[in-house]
Amino acid sequence: MIKGDLTRKAFRTKCADKIKTEWKNLDILINNAGIHTSKNSLEKISDEQIQETFDTNIISMISFTRNFLPMIGKGGELYVQHPLQPTVEVII
């Protein structure tokens, strides 16, 4: 397990580099990182919370997944899920 902040590009790159070094390629990637801010009113969610959610759930998810695409060979599978969306499966 590698612990860190997926909103940080340097951490995402470190993860991808470590996996590439140790595994060379992947048959499957499951990307399940995400956060959710629960409030009983939209007015109570701060701009900072909105930005953090977007950075984690959208930007990080796309960027992290993109880091691993070269490692997923033909016939490999990609699963992406976050708190606001059901699982999306892509078979390459």
C-alpha positions in Angstrom: 0.0 0.0 0.0 1.2 3.5 -0.9 -0.4 6.2 1.3 -0.6 9.8 0.1 -2.6 12.6 -1.5 -3.9 11.8 -5.0 -4.6 15.5 -5.6 -0.8 16.0 -5.7 0.7 15.3 -9.1 4.0 14.3 -7.6 2.4 11.6 -5.5 0.4 10.2 -8.5 3.7 10.1 -10.5 5.5 8.4 -7.6 2.8 5.7 -7.4 2.8 5.1 -11.2 6.6 4.9 -11.3 6.7 2.5 -8.4 4.1 0.2 -10.0 5.9 0.4 -13.4 9.2 -0.6 -11.8 7.8 -3.5 -9.8 5.1 -4.8 -12.2 6.0 -3.6 -15.7 2.4 -4.0 -16.9 -1.2 -4.4 -15.5 -4.0 -6.6 -16.4 -6.5 -4.6 -14.4 -6.7 -1.2 -12.8 -9.3 -0.4 -10.2 -9.5 3.3 -9.4 -11.8 3.8 -6.4 -10.5 7.0 -4.8 -12.9 9.8 -4.0 -14.5 11.9 -1.4 -18.0 13.2 -0.7 -19.1 16.2 1.3 -22.4 15.6 3.0 -24.4 18.6 4.0 -28.2 19.1 4.3 -28.0 22.3 2.2 -26.0 23.2 -0.8 -25.5 26.6 0.8 -23.5 25.0 3.6 -20.9 23.5 1.2 -17.9 25.9 1.0 -16.1 26.8 -2.2 -13.1 25.1 -0.7 -15.0 21.9 -0.2 -16.4 22.0 -3.8 -12.8 22.5 -5.1 -11.4 19.7 -3.0 -14.1 17.3 -4.2 -13.6 18.2 -7.8 -9.8 18.0 -7.5 -10.1 14.6 -5.8 -13.0 13.0 -7.7 -12.4 14.3 -11.2 -8.9 15.7 -11.8 -7.1 13.1 -9.7 -9.2 10.2 -11.1 -8.5 11.1 -14.7 -4.8 12.0 -14.2 -4.1 8.9 -12.0 -5.8 6.6 -14.5 -4.0 8.3 -17.4 -0.6 7.5 -15.7 -1.4 3.8 -15.9 -2.9 3.5 -19.4 0.5 2.7 -21.1 0.8 -0.3 -18.7 -2.6 -1.8 -19.5 -2.2 -4.1 -22.5 -4.7 -5.3 -25.0 -7.5 -7.2 -23.2 -6.7 -5.3 -19.9 -9.5 -3.9 -17.8 -10.0 -0.5 -16.2 -12.6 0.1 -13.5 -13.3 3.6 -12.3 -15.6 4.4 -9.4 -16.1 7.3 -7.1 -18.7 8.3 -4.5 -21.0 10.1 -6.9 -21.0 7.6 -9.8 -21.6 3.9 -10.3 -18.7 1.9 -11.6 -17.6 2.4 -15.2 -15.8 -0.5 -16.8 -13.6 -0.2 -19.8 -12.0 -3.2 -21.5 -9.0 -2.2 -23.6 
